[in-house]
């Protein structure tokens, strides 16, 4: 069985966080009767002046960003597999964490 976009991304993130235990984060389950459930992953700013980083995981779409900018990753309209889209979203998340100094601790 092939992993979905959301489960692929979540697996990559959880494996990454196991290797980076000092990165402060929290998972938040958000129910919605209209859009279906989603999971938010929030990384609190490591120091003043640095934006928080987040990922919102929905069925078929992942949004990764900061308070000032975000990017949606979805398969619709792309010739990519679910795994390829998850890898792109994961790479963007790690890039934002590096740029914000989250991985310096």
C-alpha positions as CSV (number, residue, x, y, z in Angstrom):
1,X,0.0,0.0,0.0
2,X,1.3,3.5,-0.9
3,X,1.5,6.1,1.7
4,X,-0.7,9.2,1.4
5,X,0.8,12.7,1.1
6,X,0.0,13.5,4.7
7,X,1.2,10.2,6.2
8,X,4.5,10.4,4.1
9,X,5.2,14.0,5.2
10,X,4.3,13.2,8.9
11,X,6.6,10.1,8.9
12,X,9.5,12.2,7.4
13,X,9.0,14.9,10.0
14,X,8.8,12.5,13.0
15,X,12.0,10.8,11.9
16,X,13.7,14.1,11.5
17,X,12.6,15.3,14.9
18,X,13.8,12.1,16.5
19,X,17.3,13.0,15.2
20,X,16.9,16.6,16.5
21,X,15.4,16.3,20.0
22,X,16.4,19.9,20.9
23,X,14.0,21.4,18.3
24,X,11.0,22.7,20.3
25,X,7.7,21.8,18.6
26,X,4.1,20.8,19.3
27,X,1.5,18.9,17.4
28,X,-2.1,20.2,17.5
29,X,-5.1,18.2,16.2
30,X,-7.7,20.6,14.7
31,X,-11.2,19.1,14.0
32,X,-13.4,20.7,11.4
33,X,-16.9,19.7,10.4
34,X,-16.5,21.5,7.0
35,X,-12.9,20.7,5.9
36,X,-12.2,17.5,7.8
37,X,-9.5,17.2,10.5
38,X,-6.0,18.6,10.1
39,X,-2.8,18.5,12.1
40,X,-0.8,21.6,12.8
41,X,2.9,21.3,13.7
42,X,4.2,24.4,15.3
43,X,7.8,25.4,16.0
44,X,8.1,28.2,18.5
45,X,10.7,30.9,17.7
46,X,14.1,30.0,19.1
47,X,14.8,33.7,19.8
48,X,13.2,37.1,19.5
49,X,12.9,38.5,16.0
50,X,12.6,35.0,14.4
51,X,9.2,34.0,13.0
52,X,7.6,30.8,14.2
53,X,7.6,28.0,11.6
54,X,4.6,25.8,11.0
55,X,3.2,23.0,8.9
56,X,-0.5,22.3,8.4
57,X,-1.3,18.8,7.3
58,X,-4.6,18.1,5.6
59,X,-5.8,15.3,3.5
60,X,-4.2,16.0,0.1
61,X,-2.4,19.2,1.0
62,X,0.4,20.4,3.2
63,X,1.1,24.1,3.9
64,X,4.5,25.1,5.2
65,X,5.6,28.6,6.3
66,X,6.1,31.3,8.8
67,X,3.9,34.2,10.0
68,X,4.9,36.2,7.0
69,X,5.0,33.6,4.2
70,X,3.6,30.2,3.4
71,X,3.6,27.7,0.5
72,X,1.0,25.0,-0.3
73,X,2.1,21.6,-1.5
74,X,-0.4,19.4,-3.2
75,X,-0.5,16.9,-6.0
76,X,-3.3,18.5,-8.0
77,X,-2.1,19.8,-11.3
78,X,1.4,18.4,-10.9
79,X,2.9,15.4,-12.4
80,X,4.4,14.3,-9.1
81,X,3.6,11.3,-6.8
82,X,2.3,11.8,-3.3
83,X,5.8,11.0,-2.0
84,X,7.5,13.5,-4.3
85,X,5.1,16.3,-3.1
86,X,5.8,15.2,0.6
87,X,9.5,15.4,0.0
88,X,9.2,18.9,-1.4
89,X,7.2,20.1,1.6
90,X,9.6,18.4,4.0
91,X,12.6,20.1,2.2
92,X,10.9,23.5,2.6
93,X,10.2,22.9,6.2
94,X,13.8,22.0,6.9
95,X,15.0,25.0,4.9
96,X,12.9,27.3,7.1
97,X,14.1,25.7,10.3
98,X,17.7,26.1,9.2
99,X,17.2,29.7,8.0
100,X,15.5,30.6,11.4
101,X,18.3,29.1,13.5
102,X,16.1,26.3,14.9
103,X,18.8,23.7,14.2
104,X,21.6,25.7,15.8
105,X,20.9,24.5,19.4
